[in-house]
Amino acid sequence: MNLEELLAFDRQHIWHPYTSLTEPLPVYPVVRANGVRLHLADGRQLIDGMASWWCAIHGYNHPVLNAAIEAQLKEMAHVMFGGITHPQAVQLAKTLVEITPEPLDRVFFCDSGSVAVEIAIKMAIQYWYNRNKPQKHRLLTIRNGYHGDTFGAMSVCDPQSGMHHMFKGILAQQLFAEAPTCCQDQDWQESDIADFSRIIEAHHQEIGAVIMEPIVQGAGGMRFYAPEFLRQVRRLCDQHDVLLIFDEIATGFGRTGTLFGCQHAGVVPDIICLGKAITGGTMSFAATLCRAEVGEQICADHNVFMHGPTFMANPLACAAANASLGLLLDSAWQQNIARIETGLQKGLAPCRDLAQVADVRVLGAIGVVEMREPVKMAEIQARFVERGVWVRPFGKLVYVMPPYIIDDADLEYLTAQMVEVVAEEQP
């Protein structure tokens, strides 16, 4: 097919994420990618500000990641994980146990972030079932959160402002507290924890776990909040005998300036969900870790955990993850994230003076411009492409999470184009 035929077939038959099949948004054919650049079929190049939804932290076509996958491919592309293990899975589990906060030391592999959340929810429910407290099967979370698009994960996304509100009546009925408003510990107010405290005190007999995105709420609004909120949540979970799950799918592996978001608060969950950047954006993969006591209780009295994705611990994905984590941990990643943070703060600062902008916020390698009104997706996307950058806004948010390898010149260009495009929006 030539380019015109390719696009015509795509419009007629392919359903892209978060779009209407009857009113499709424009798509841009990418034929290859390297470093921080996407190469379009028409010859144009785009500086990628999204790291392919935050996962391609080392950029594209990285020789170390490619070599790891190619070497593993010569041994085996896949083998079932039921009754079988392999070196790549064992090495990856060892690394995850070493780098996640103690005592998270039991590892369950899966194939996507949403599934990692599903597994965490099932773990929490089975934990209480085996403690003879089956009534503790509900979850408590905070508003404006996003945890995935499968049914269990959808049930803990915000049922009002989230993207899954139409399913509210048929999803498991969870509990939602008001989201914190304090962005830093310096402005902490006890009122921020009041609603959460009220709900957990009133319903702890039926709450099996709290689930949250630590420090940064991602696709639910790109909101940042004070680490003290996590400390207060941990205290209340301990006080009321409730498990704590952290969804670190977006915040894990350095994105916020610490290796995991929860480390900003010095708080350790009972269960943690990891994904996205774990393979450096090369393969779909995820993992759910828990404390030994949680895992042992789940399997008490000869019980087993009934979950087993077909591609669980896929050797190619494990090899990619081992290589990606090696690249990250062997680098001066903290200084690099601090460099990107400085560049984002400087580059996006002019947006604060624009009438159409409600807020500008930066944390680690995350830069967010929140508009006062929702943007027109097709129009604003086209203007970014015309300027040679790839930025994928949603709702009122124009944001970037670039690959960690982006250099200062590309970062400066990326943020400058964001300022120009945002300035063209009507106030």
C-alpha positions as CSV (number, residue, x, y, z in Angstrom):
1,M,0.0,0.0,0.0
2,N,1.1,3.5,-0.7
3,L,0.7,6.2,2.0
4,E,-2.7,7.3,0.9
5,E,-4.0,3.7,0.8
6,L,-2.5,2.9,4.2
7,L,-4.2,5.9,5.8
8,A,-7.5,5.1,4.1
9,F,-7.5,1.5,5.4
10,D,-6.5,2.7,8.9
11,R,-9.5,5.1,8.9
12,Q,-11.9,2.5,7.7
13,H,-10.9,-0.5,9.8
14,I,-8.5,0.3,12.8
15,W,-9.7,1.5,16.1
16,H,-7.1,3.7,17.9
17,P,-7.1,4.1,21.7
18,Y,-9.4,6.6,23.3
19,T,-11.0,7.6,20.0
20,S,-14.3,7.3,18.2
21,L,-14.6,4.8,15.4
22,T,-17.2,7.0,13.7
23,E,-15.3,10.3,14.2
24,P,-11.6,9.2,14.1
25,L,-8.8,11.6,14.9
26,P,-6.0,12.1,12.4
27,V,-3.1,9.6,12.7
28,Y,0.5,10.1,11.6
29,P,2.3,7.1,10.1
30,V,5.7,6.4,11.8
31,V,8.1,4.3,9.8
32,R,11.0,4.2,12.2
33,A,12.2,5.7,15.4
34,N,15.7,6.3,16.9
35,G,16.8,8.3,19.9
36,V,14.1,10.9,20.7
37,R,12.9,11.2,17.1
38,L,10.0,9.7,15.3
39,H,10.3,9.5,11.5
40,L,7.1,9.9,9.6
41,A,6.3,8.3,6.3
42,D,6.4,11.7,4.6
43,G,10.0,12.3,5.7
44,R,9.3,14.6,8.6
45,Q,10.9,14.1,12.0
46,L,9.3,14.7,15.4
47,I,11.0,15.2,18.7
48,D,9.0,12.8,21.0
49,G,7.8,14.5,24.2
50,M,5.7,11.5,25.3
51,A,8.2,8.6,25.4
52,S,5.4,6.5,23.9
53,W,3.0,7.1,26.9
54,W,6.0,7.4,29.3
55,C,7.6,4.0,28.7
56,A,10.5,4.6,26.2
57,I,12.8,6.1,28.8
58,H,16.0,5.3,26.9
59,G,14.6,6.5,23.6
60,Y,14.0,4.4,20.5
61,N,16.2,1.7,18.8
62,H,18.6,1.6,21.7
63,P,21.5,-0.8,20.8
64,V,21.7,-2.3,24.3
65,L,18.0,-3.2,24.4
66,N,18.0,-4.4,20.8
67,A,21.0,-6.7,21.5
68,A,19.4,-8.1,24.6
69,I,16.2,-9.0,22.7
70,E,18.2,-10.4,19.8
71,A,20.3,-12.6,22.0
72,Q,17.3,-14.0,23.9
73,L,15.5,-14.6,20.6
74,K,18.3,-17.0,19.6
75,E,17.6,-19.0,22.8
76,M,13.8,-18.9,23.0
77,A,11.2,-16.3,22.3
78,H,8.7,-17.7,24.8
79,V,8.0,-20.6,27.1
80,M,5.1,-21.1,29.5
81,F,5.8,-20.1,33.1
82,G,3.6,-22.8,34.6
83,G,6.0,-25.4,36.1
84,I,9.0,-23.8,34.3
85,T,11.4,-21.0,35.1
86,H,14.3,-19.4,33.2
87,P,17.3,-17.2,33.9
88,Q,15.9,-13.9,32.6
89,A,12.9,-14.1,34.9
90,V,15.0,-15.0,37.9
91,Q,17.4,-12.2,37.3
92,L,14.6,-9.7,36.8
93,A,12.9,-10.8,40.0
94,K,16.2,-10.5,41.9
95,T,16.7,-6.9,40.6
96,L,13.1,-5.9,41.4
97,V,13.4,-7.2,44.9
98,E,16.7,-5.3,45.3
99,I,15.6,-1.9,44.1
100,T,12.0,-1.7,45.4
101,P,11.6,-0.6,49.0
102,E,11.9,-3.4,51.6
103,P,10.2,-5.7,52.4
104,L,8.5,-6.1,48.9
105,D,10.1,-9.4,48.0
106,R,7.4,-11.6,46.3
107,V,7.1,-11.1,42.5
108,F,4.3,-11.9,40.2
109,F,4.9,-11.2,36.5
110,C,2.2,-10.1,34.0
111,D,1.9,-8.4,30.7
112,S,0.4,-4.9,31.2
113,G,-0.2,-2.2,33.8
114,S,-4.0,-2.8,34.0
115,V,-3.4,-6.5,34.6
116,A,-0.9,-5.6,37.3
117,V,-3.6,-3.6,39.1
118,E,-6.1,-6.5,38.6
119,I,-3.6,-8.8,40.2
120,A,-3.1,-6.5,43.2
121,I,-6.8,-6.2,43.7
122,K,-7.2,-10.0,43.6
123,M,-4.3,-10.4,46.0
124,A,-5.9,-8.1,48.5
125,I,-9.3,-9.8,48.3
126,Q,-7.8,-13.3,48.7
127,Y,-5.6,-12.1,51.6
128,W,-8.7,-11.2,53.6
129,Y,-10.6,-14.2,52.5
130,N,-7.9,-16.4,53.9
131,R,-8.0,-14.5,57.1
132,N,-11.6,-15.3,57.5
133,K,-12.7,-11.8,56.7
134,P,-14.4,-12.1,53.3
135,Q,-16.4,-8.9,54.0
136,K,-13.2,-6.9,53.5
137,H,-13.5,-6.9,49.7
138,R,-14.0,-3.2,48.9
139,L,-11.3,-0.7,47.9
140,L,-10.8,2.9,49.0
141,T,-9.0,5.3,46.7
142,I,-8.9,9.1,46.0
143,R,-10.7,11.0,43.3
144,N,-9.0,12.0,40.1
145,G,-7.1,8.7,39.9
146,Y,-6.6,6.4,37.0
147,H,-5.5,2.7,37.3
148,G,-6.3,1.2,33.9
149,D,-9.0,0.1,31.5
150,T,-9.9,-3.4,32.6
151,F,-12.9,-4.0,34.8
152,G,-11.3,-4.2,38.2
153,A,-9.0,-1.3,37.4
154,M,-11.9,0.8,36.1
155,S,-13.7,0.3,39.4
156,V,-11.0,2.3,41.2
157,C,-10.8,5.1,38.6
158,D,-12.7,8.3,39.4
159,P,-16.4,7.4,38.6
160,Q,-17.4,11.0,37.9
161,S,-14.5,12.8,36.3
162,G,-12.8,9.7,34.9
163,M,-13.1,8.3,31.4
164,H,-15.1,5.2,32.6
165,H,-18.1,7.0,34.1
166,M,-20.6,5.2,31.8
167,F,-19.7,1.9,33.4
168,K,-20.4,3.1,37.0
169,G,-23.5,1.1,37.5
170,I,-22.0,-2.3,36.6
171,L,-18.5,-2.0,38.2
172,A,-17.7,-3.1,41.7
173,Q,-18.8,-0.3,44.0
174,Q,-15.6,1.1,45.6
175,L,-15.1,4.1,48.0
176,F,-13.7,7.4,46.9
177,A,-12.2,10.1,49.1
178,E,-11.5,13.7,48.1
179,A,-8.1,14.0,46.5
180,P,-5.5,16.1,48.3
181,T,-5.0,19.7,47.3
182,C,-1.6,20.4,49.0
183,C,1.2,20.0,46.5
184,Q,4.1,20.1,48.8
185,D,4.8,19.2,52.5
186,Q,5.4,22.9,53.1
187,D,1.8,23.7,52.5
188,W,0.4,20.7,54.2
189,Q,-3.0,21.1,56.0
190,E,-4.7,18.4,58.1
191,S,-8.0,19.1,56.2
192,D,-6.4,17.3,53.2
193,I,-6.7,13.9,55.0
194,A,-10.0,14.6,56.7
195,D,-12.3,13.0,54.1
196,F,-10.1,10.0,53.7
197,S,-9.8,9.6,57.4
198,R,-13.6,9.8,57.8
199,I,-14.2,7.1,55.2
200,I,-11.6,4.6,56.4
201,E,-12.8,5.0,60.0
202,A,-16.5,4.4,59.0
203,H,-15.9,1.5,56.5
204,H,-12.7,-0.2,57.6
205,Q,-14.6,-3.4,58.3
206,E,-15.4,-3.8,54.6
207,I,-12.2,-2.2,53.1
208,G,-9.6,-4.7,52.1
209,A,-7.1,-2.2,50.6
210,V,-6.4,1.3,49.7
211,I,-5.0,1.9,46.2
212,M,-3.3,5.1,45.1
213,E,-0.9,6.5,42.6
214,P,1.9,7.9,44.8
215,I,2.8,11.6,44.5
216,V,1.5,12.0,40.9
217,Q,-1.9,11.1,39.6
218,G,-1.3,10.4,35.9
219,A,-4.0,10.0,33.3
220,G,-6.7,11.2,35.7
221,G,-5.4,14.7,35.6
222,M,-1.6,14.9,36.0
223,R,-2.0,16.1,39.5
224,F,0.9,16.4,42.0
225,Y,0.3,16.2,45.8
226,A,2.2,16.4,49.0
227,P,4.2,13.3,50.3
228,E,2.7,13.9,53.7
229,F,-0.6,12.6,52.4
230,L,1.0,9.2,51.7
231,R,2.4,9.1,55.3
232,Q,-1.0,9.9,56.7
233,V,-2.6,7.2,54.5
234,R,0.0,4.6,55.6
235,R,-0.7,5.5,59.3
236,L,-4.5,5.1,58.8
237,C,-4.1,1.8,57.0
238,D,-2.0,0.4,59.8
239,Q,-4.4,1.8,62.4
240,H,-7.5,0.2,60.7
241,D,-5.9,-3.0,59.5
242,V,-6.1,-2.2,55.8
243,L,-3.6,-3.2,53.0
244,L,-2.0,-0.4,51.0
245,I,-1.4,-0.8,47.3
246,F,0.7,1.7,45.3
247,D,0.2,1.9,41.6
248,E,3.7,2.9,40.4
249,I,3.1,2.1,36.8
250,A,3.6,5.7,35.7
251,T,5.8,6.9,38.5
252,G,8.2,4.0,38.7
253,F,11.8,3.8,37.5
254,G,12.9,7.4,38.1
255,R,10.2,9.5,36.4
256,T,9.5,11.7,39.4
257,G,13.1,12.1,40.6
258,T,13.2,9.1,42.9
259,L,13.3,5.6,41.7
260,F,9.8,5.0,42.9
261,G,7.2,7.7,43.7
262,C,6.6,6.4,47.2
263,Q,10.2,7.2,48.2
264,H,9.4,10.9,48.2
265,A,7.4,10.1,51.4
266,G,9.6,7.3,52.8
267,V,6.5,5.1,52.8
268,V,6.3,1.4,51.8
269,P,3.1,-0.2,50.5
270,D,2.0,-3.8,51.1
271,I,1.6,-4.3,47.3
272,I,3.2,-2.4,44.4
273,C,2.3,-2.4,40.7
274,L,5.0,-1.8,38.1
275,G,4.9,-1.4,34.4
276,K,5.4,1.0,31.5
277,A,9.1,1.9,31.7
278,I,10.1,-1.6,33.0
279,T,11.3,-2.7,29.5
280,G,12.3,0.7,28.3
281,G,9.3,0.7,25.9
282,T,10.3,-2.3,23.9
283,M,7.9,-5.0,25.1
284,S,4.6,-5.1,27.0
285,F,5.4,-6.2,30.5
286,A,4.5,-5.5,34.1
287,A,4.9,-6.9,37.6
288,T,3.1,-6.9,41.0
289,L,5.2,-7.3,44.1
290,C,4.0,-7.8,47.7
291,R,5.4,-8.4,51.2
292,A,6.1,-11.9,52.1
293,E,3.5,-11.9,54.8
294,V,0.8,-10.9,52.3
295,G,1.9,-13.6,49.8
296,E,2.0,-16.3,52.5
297,Q,-1.5,-15.4,53.7
298,I,-2.8,-15.5,50.2
299,C,-1.6,-19.0,49.9
300,A,-2.5,-20.2,53.4
301,D,-4.3,-23.4,54.0
302,H,-3.2,-25.0,50.7
303,N,-4.7,-22.2,48.6
304,V,-3.2,-21.1,45.3
305,F,-3.4,-17.8,43.6
306,M,-5.5,-18.4,40.5
307,H,-3.9,-16.1,38.0
308,G,-1.6,-17.0,35.1
309,P,-1.3,-14.9,31.9
310,T,-0.3,-16.9,28.9
311,F,2.8,-14.6,28.3
312,M,3.7,-14.3,32.0
313,A,7.5,-13.8,32.4
314,N,7.9,-13.9,28.6
315,P,11.7,-14.4,28.1
316,L,12.0,-11.6,25.5
317,A,10.3,-9.1,27.7
318,C,12.3,-10.2,30.8
319,A,15.5,-9.8,28.8
320,A,14.5,-6.4,27.7
321,A,13.6,-5.4,31.3
322,N,16.9,-6.7,32.6
323,A,18.8,-4.6,30.0
324,S,16.6,-1.5,30.5
325,L,17.0,-1.6,34.3
326,G,20.8,-2.1,33.8
327,L,20.9,1.0,31.6
328,L,19.0,3.0,34.2
329,L,20.8,1.9,37.3
330,D,24.2,2.1,35.8
331,S,23.6,5.7,34.7
332,A,23.6,9.0,36.7
333,W,19.9,8.9,36.4
334,Q,19.1,11.2,39.4
335,Q,21.3,14.0,38.0
336,N,19.8,13.5,34.6
337,I,16.2,13.7,35.8
338,A,17.2,16.8,37.8
339,R,18.6,18.3,34.5
340,I,15.3,17.6,32.7
341,E,13.3,19.0,35.6
342,T,15.3,22.3,35.4
343,G,14.8,22.4,31.6
344,L,11.1,21.9,31.9
345,Q,10.7,24.5,34.6
346,K,12.7,27.1,32.6
347,G,11.1,26.2,29.2
348,L,7.5,26.1,30.4
349,A,7.7,29.2,32.7
350,P,6.4,31.6,30.0
351,C,3.0,29.7,30.0
352,R,2.3,31.1,33.5
353,D,1.8,34.5,32.0
354,L,-0.9,33.3,29.5
355,A,-4.6,34.1,30.3
356,Q,-5.7,30.7,28.9
357,V,-3.4,28.8,31.3
358,A,-4.7,27.7,34.7
359,D,-1.5,26.2,36.0
360,V,2.0,25.1,35.1
361,R,3.7,22.3,37.2
362,V,6.9,20.3,36.9
363,L,8.1,17.3,38.9
364,G,11.1,15.3,37.7
365,A,10.8,14.5,34.0
366,I,7.1,15.5,34.0
367,G,6.0,18.9,32.7
368,V,2.3,19.9,32.7
369,V,0.5,22.9,31.3
370,E,-3.2,22.9,32.5
371,M,-5.5,25.0,30.4
372,R,-8.6,26.7,31.6
373,E,-10.7,25.0,28.8
374,P,-10.3,21.7,27.0
375,V,-8.2,21.7,23.9
376,K,-9.4,20.7,20.5
377,M,-7.4,17.5,20.1
378,A,-7.2,17.2,16.3
379,E,-6.3,20.9,15.8
380,I,-3.7,21.2,18.6
381,Q,-2.1,17.9,17.6
382,A,-1.6,19.1,14.0
383,R,0.0,22.3,15.2
384,F,2.5,20.3,17.2
385,V,3.3,18.1,14.3
386,E,3.8,21.1,12.0
387,R,6.4,22.3,14.5
388,G,8.3,19.0,14.6
389,V,7.3,17.8,18.0
390,W,5.1,15.0,19.3
391,V,2.9,16.0,22.2
392,R,-0.4,14.3,22.9
393,P,-2.7,16.5,25.0
394,F,-5.9,15.3,26.6
395,G,-8.8,17.3,28.1
396,K,-7.3,20.5,29.5
397,L,-3.8,19.1,29.8
398,V,-0.9,19.8,27.5
399,Y,2.0,17.8,29.0
400,V,5.2,16.1,28.3
401,M,7.1,13.1,29.7
402,P,10.1,12.9,27.4
403,P,12.7,10.1,27.1
404,Y,15.4,10.4,29.7
405,I,18.0,10.7,26.9
406,I,16.7,14.0,25.5
407,D,19.4,16.5,25.4
408,D,19.2,20.2,26.4
409,A,18.8,21.5,22.9
410,D,15.9,19.2,22.0
411,L,14.3,19.8,25.4
412,E,14.5,23.6,24.9
413,Y,13.0,23.2,21.4
414,L,10.2,21.0,22.7
415,T,9.2,23.4,25.5
416,A,9.4,26.4,23.2
417,Q,7.0,24.8,20.8
418,M,4.6,24.0,23.7
419,V,4.7,27.6,24.7
420,E,3.9,28.8,21.2
421,V,1.1,26.3,20.6
422,V,-0.5,27.0,24.0
423,A,-0.2,30.8,23.3
424,E,-2.3,30.3,20.1
425,E,-5.2,28.8,22.1
426,Q,-8.0,31.3,22.7
427,P,-8.2,32.5,26.3
